[in-house]
Amino acid sequence: MPEQPLIPKTPEEVAEEWRASPRRIRSKAREIHAFALIGNKMRLFPKHVEALAKAFEV
């Protein structure tokens, strides 16, 4: 069975799922260097979303 392609999410999509602000998601992603730039747009792949989730844990 072929692997599904990794589809990146925008910070806005992650923020909506987590009920947080996109600005906070972008800020934390930059702080921990967990993002990819495609052109000049920030994108979050699954490994980045996992890293963000760990960073937000209390």
C-alpha positions in Angstrom: 0.0 0.0 0.0 1.6 3.3 -1.0 2.3 5.9 1.7 0.0 8.9 1.9 1.8 12.2 1.0 2.6 14.5 3.9 0.3 17.4 3.6 1.5 20.4 5.6 -1.0 22.6 7.6 -1.0 26.3 8.0 -0.7 27.8 11.5 -4.3 28.9 11.1 -5.5 25.3 10.5 -3.6 24.1 13.6 -4.9 27.0 15.7 -8.4 26.2 14.7 -8.0 22.5 15.7 -6.4 23.5 19.0 -8.7 26.5 19.7 -5.6 28.8 20.0 -4.6 31.9 18.2 -2.6 31.6 14.9 -0.2 34.2 16.3 0.6 32.0 19.3 1.1 28.9 17.1 3.4 30.9 14.7 5.4 32.4 17.6 6.0 29.0 19.4 6.9 27.3 16.0 9.5 30.0 15.4 10.8 29.7 19.0 11.4 26.0 18.8 12.3 26.0 15.1 9.5 23.6 14.2 8.3 24.8 10.8 9.0 24.8 7.1 9.1 27.8 4.8 7.6 27.1 1.4 8.2 30.2 -0.5 7.5 32.8 2.1 4.7 30.8 3.8 5.0 29.0 7.1 3.8 25.4 6.9 3.7 22.7 9.6 4.2 19.1 8.7 3.1 16.3 11.1 6.5 16.2 12.8 6.3 20.0 13.5 2.8 19.6 14.9 4.0 16.9 17.3 6.9 19.1 18.4 4.5 22.0 19.0 2.2 19.8 21.0 5.1 18.7 23.2 6.2 22.3 23.6 2.7 23.4 24.8 2.5 20.6 27.4 2.5 21.9 30.9 
